Amino acid sequence: MKKRIGIFGTSGMGREAGDVARACGIEPFYVARDEIEVAGWIGAGEVILEKEVGAYSHYPFVIGIGDNEIRRKVALRFEGKLDFSNLVHPSATFGYRQRKVINEAQGVIVAAGVRFTSNIAVESFVLFNQNATIAHDCVVEHFVHVAPGANISGNVHLRQGVWVGAGAVINQGDDKRRLTIGMNSVIGSGAVVTEDCEPNGIYVGVPAKRIK
Ligand SMILES: CC(C)(COP(=O)(O)OP(=O)(O)OC[C@H]1O[C@@H](n2cnc3c(N)ncnc32)[C@H](O)[C@@H]1OP(=O)(O)O)[C@@H](O)C(=O)NCCC(=O)NCCS
């Protein structure tokens, strides 16, 4: 029988997570919050309602929702009720023992072409989007989203809920002190971050400056 995985989210990120599942030979089905979301479905595959999820609880799930706060709320709502698995595209590459680190988390999605080098700590419900790179000795906390093509250099600490935009670069910290992006901060697309960022900020530009 074909393996299946439930994906919360029916928008772009959800469909992209479904494609990662298919690349792994796993058939995705999708979980919509309500009938309005079902009516807007443009993808391929079965869509169920969130209230029906109990009947599917023998399957693993991931949360294919790009918004860190919404993803956190879904994770909390179903904590202990569903088995949140990890979904890793076969084209992602990993340094020594790095794949094991991801396996020990839950709800992590790694899209096509992501590259991890060595000694990177990864917590749960993190999204690594296509072609992102994460270098040695980084720490990536819960509910982070790394958008396509972002480059996280060595010795960087992404605190919980950080959102790194497409093509952004985070410069390296050092082995005594990681460059740290504060909780829930957003790094704009194409930014180059050269120093620590405070929590709850929005940073853009080269070098990145706080705008909000
Ligand atoms: C950083 C970001 C979140 C800011 O969004 P916002 O809070 O709605 O900000 P605004 O659109 O009001 O822009 C505020 C100012 O910052 C500028 N700005 C916005 N994003 C910028 C960016 N990435 N780089 C440089 N400047 C940027 C705007 O031009 C505007 O400048 P102004 O005040 O001189 O007119 C958003 O622009 C962004 O970069 N998002 C990431 C997109 C992405 O990576 N998507 C991938 C999806 S997987």
The ligand as a Gaussian input file, in Angstrom:
#p B3LYP/6-31G(d) Opt

LIG

0 1
 C       10.824000      42.834000       4.446000
 C        9.341000      42.695000       4.138000
 C        8.751000      41.608000       5.029000
 C        8.753000      44.058000       4.454000
 O        7.393000      44.028000       4.255000
 P        6.489000      45.229000       4.823000
 O        6.618000      45.303000       6.307000
 O        5.129000      45.059000       4.255000
 O        7.232000      46.521000       4.281000
 P        6.780000      47.554000       3.165000
 O        6.399000      46.840000       1.906000
 O        5.809000      48.476000       3.822000
 O        8.142000      48.323000       2.861000
 C        8.714000      49.230000       3.776000
 C        9.936000      49.850000       3.089000
 O       10.971000      48.862000       2.961000
 C       11.310000      48.676000       1.578000
 N       11.517000      47.252000       1.384000
 C       10.600000      46.261000       1.542000
 N       11.183000      45.066000       1.333000
 C       12.469000      45.313000       1.028000
 C       13.550000      44.465000       0.707000
 N       13.407000      43.128000       0.686000
 N       14.741000      45.027000       0.477000
 C       14.895000      46.382000       0.505000
 N       13.907000      47.248000       0.813000
 C       12.698000      46.701000       1.073000
 C       10.114000      49.214000       0.793000
 O       10.489000      49.614000      -0.491000
 C        9.668000      50.340000       1.680000
 O       10.553000      51.418000       1.470000
 P       10.023000      52.948000       1.546000
 O        9.527000      53.146000       2.949000
 O       11.251000      53.751000       1.232000
 O        8.930000      53.044000       0.529000
 C        9.073000      42.286000       2.668000
 O        9.219000      43.346000       1.784000
 C        9.986000      41.158000       2.195000
 O       11.141000      41.321000       1.813000
 N        9.434000      39.951000       2.250000
 C       10.125000      38.762000       1.876000
 C        9.604000      38.208000       0.557000
 C       10.146000      36.832000       0.317000
 O       11.290000      36.553000       0.573000
 N        9.295000      35.938000      -0.120000
 C        9.636000      34.548000      -0.245000
 C        8.407000      33.746000      -0.059000
 S        8.748000      32.052000       0.284000

